[in-house]
Amino acid sequence: MDNSDSSQDILVSVRNLSFSRGNQKIFDDISLDFERGKITAIMGPSGTGKTTLLKLIGGQLFPDQGSITVDGQNVHKLRRTELYNLRKRLGMLFQSGALLTDMNVYDNVAFPLREHTHLTESMIRTLVLMKLQAVGLRGARNMMPNELSGGMARRIALARAIALDPMMILYDEPFTGQDPISMGVLVHLIKSLNNILGLTSIIVSHDVHDTSAIADYIYVLSGGKIVGEGTPKEIQNSESEWVQQFMTGAADGPVHFHYPAKDYVDDLLSSGKRY
């Protein structure tokens, strides 16, 4: 494949990205590619900036250095209207689901259609029922968010995320807090919707097993750097001690069990000062 074909296969390109919060360096000159039609996972322990990366891709945050290109557009050089139009092509599944609590299921899914299109209510009804059918919850259309289980709420949020037929969906910890059945349903939905709708998906997660089961490619982040990348099989066979510690959930390794501190014996025998 020549370079032009290869570049056309990349929907999101992150180049030499650096980003800090105060004195804390979240990303330190990292580069990543997200291929069209594929499911790419961003993995790593809590606090490594996984959700921050999604916000940078969506233009909610600005990098200190580097560029992020989505479908050929440099996100952080877009005018407000251009960024607004780009965001309409991106679906987002928040960890909390973020359903509007004073609207029933039907109106939650209809909301982006009413907000961003000029479709008639008859056409909106058809689309809402189609999206609810896709996640298996057409029969729950009249329920309120507080009547839904956690798994149902996440699926309704997914139906809303695909309401405008986006080119890409960003998933922020989609499996957190789900029972095994709900998790299995979500894993199946993410994979099948990606294939059927021709989507590109980016999944931020620390759930090793279920994310690896559906991801085409995985990036593992730690300390502002990419410490591992590859297909699930390549990650599983990685010789990196850090990657192996994360993937197996070992309590100690490159990421130490003990937070840095003075010598334990010296600490015990010190004068008793609290600080």
N, C-alpha and C positions, 0 to 999 in steps of 0.2 A: 504493500500500500504506500502510495507516495505521501509526501508531507501535507499536501492540500487536502487529500481525502482524510488523513488522520486528524487534521485540525477541525474538519467539518463534523467529525464524530464526537468532539468535545463540546458539551453544552456549557459547562462552567469551568473556567480556568482561573486558578489562584496563583499569582506569581509574586515571589519574594515578599510575602505578607509579614508585617510586624505590627503588633498592637499591644499597648500597655494600658493598665489602669493604675494611675498614680505611679508608684515605684515598682509595681509588679508587672513583669513582662509576661503577657499571655501567649503571644506568638512571636517567634524569633526567626524571621526570614524563612518562612515555609512556602512551599509550592505544591499544589494539588491539582488534579484534573478529574472532572466528573463526566463520564461518557454518556451520550444520549442513549435512552432506552434501557439503561442499566440501573441497578440498585447499588449505591455506594454507601458504605457505613463509615462513620467517624466514631471511633471507640477510644476509651481511655477512662481512668478513674475520675471521680468528681473533682471539679476545680481545675480541669485542664483546658477549659475554654471551648468545649464542644458546642454549647448553645450560642456562645459568643460568635462562633464561626457562622452559624446560620444567620445571625443578625447582621453580620458584615456582608454576607451574600445578598441579603434582602435590602441593603442600603440603610438599615436602621442605625448602624455604627460606621464610623469612618476609620480607616487604617492609618497608622502612623507612617507606614511605608508600604509600597507595593501596589498591586492592582488586582481587581476582581472583574472578570468579564463573564457576562451571562448572555448567551446567544449572540455573541459578537458585540455586545454593548458594555462599555466600561461603566460599571454601576455607579461609581463615585464621581463620575464626570457628567452624569445625566442631569438635565434640568428637572425641576420638581414634577412637571407634567409627564415627562418621559419616564421618570422613575415610578410615578403613579401607574402609568400604563404597563410598565414591566411587572410591577407587583400583582396586577390583575391576572398575569399569566403564571403566577406562582401560587400554589396551594400550600397552606401551613397547618400542620396538625400539632397543636400545643400539648404539652404534657398534661395539663389540667383539663383539656377538652375545650375550655373557654366558651361553653355554650351560653347564650343570652338567657338568663334565668326567668325573665318575665315573658318569654315566648315559648310556644310549644315546639315540638320537634319539626313539624311541617314548616313553621315560620322561620325557625333557625336555618333550615336548609334553603328556604326561599330568599332569605335576607340578602345574600350577595347578588342574586339574580335581580331582585328589585332595586338594589342600590346601584348596580353597574350596567344594567341593560334597559332597553325600552320594550321588553317583551310583554305581551298581554298576559293577564292572570291565567288564562286558559293554557298558554304555552308554558308558563312557569309551573303550573300544576303538573303538567306532563313531565317536565324535567325533574321536578322534586320527587315525584313518584319513581322515576327511573333511577335516580341516585339512591333513594332509600331502598329500592329493590336490590340494587347492586351490593349494599351492605347487609341485606337480609332483614331490614327493619321497617318495611313499608307499613306493616300492621301497627307500628308504634307511633304513627304520624301525629296523633292527637295527645300524646303524653307530654307532660311537662318535665323539664330537666331533673327536678327533684324526685321524680318517680322512676328515674332510670338507674340501673345498676352502673357501676363504674365502666364495665366493658361495653354496655350499650351506649353510654355517653361518648366513649371514645369512637365508636362506630358511627354515631350520628355526626360527630365532629369531622370524621373522614368523609361522610357524604357531603357535608357542607364544603369541605376543602376541594372536592372535585366538581362542585356545582357549576363553575365557570369553564370547565374543561381545560384545566391548566396544562402547560407543557411539563411542569415539574412540581413535585410535592416535597416539602421539607418536613421531616418527622422529628419532633423533639421528645426523646425518651418515650416512644409509643407504648412500650410494654410495662412501664413502671406501675406497680400496684394492681396488676391484673392477676386473676386466678388462672390456673392452667388451661381451663377451657376457653376463657376469654382471650388469653394470650395466643392459643392455637388458632382461634378465629381471626385475630388481627394479623398474625403471620401469614395466614392463607390469603386474607384480603389484600394486604400490601403487595404480595407477589402476584396474585391474579390480576388486580387492577393495573399494576405496572405493565403487565404483558398485554392485557386486553385493550387498554386505553392508549398504549404506546407512550407511557409516561417515563420520565426520568425521576428517580427517587434518591434523596439523601437522607439517611437515617443516623441520627445522633443517639447513641445508646451505650450503656455499659453492660447490657445483657449479652453475654458472650454466646451462649448456645443458640438462642432463637435468632439473633441478628446474623450470626454466621450461616445459619441454615438458608437464608434467603439472599444474602449479599453476593453480588458479583465481584466486588472489590472492597478491600478494607484498608483504612488508614488508622494506625494506632498512635495517639498523641500522648506526650508527657513532657513536662518541663519546657513548654513552648516549642518543642521540636517534634518532627515525625520520627518515631522510634521504630516503626515497622509499617510495611505496606505490602499488599499483594492479594491474591485470591484467598478465600478461606483456607484452602489446602496449604498454600504457601505460608500463611500466617501460622497455621497449626504446626508446621514443620520448621518454623523460624528458629535460628540458633541464638537469637537475642535473648539474654536472660530476662530483660525487662518485659519483653513481649510474652515470654513463657510464664512469668509471674502473674501478669495480668490475665492471660487466657486461662490459667489453671486456678487462679484465686489463691495463690500461696500467701501466707501471712507475712512472710519476710523474704527479702531478696534485695534487688537494687532499690526498691522502695522499702525503706526500713520500717519495722514495727515500732521502734522507739523514735519519738520526736527528738531532734538534737538537743542535748543537755550536757551539763558538766558531769564529771566522773561521779558515778553513783555513790561510792564510798565517801568521797570528799564531801558530797552533798549531805549525806547522813551525819557526818561528823562536823559539819560547819556550825557556826555560832547560833543557828536557829533563826536567822533573819528570814523573813518571808520572801524577800526579793533580792 
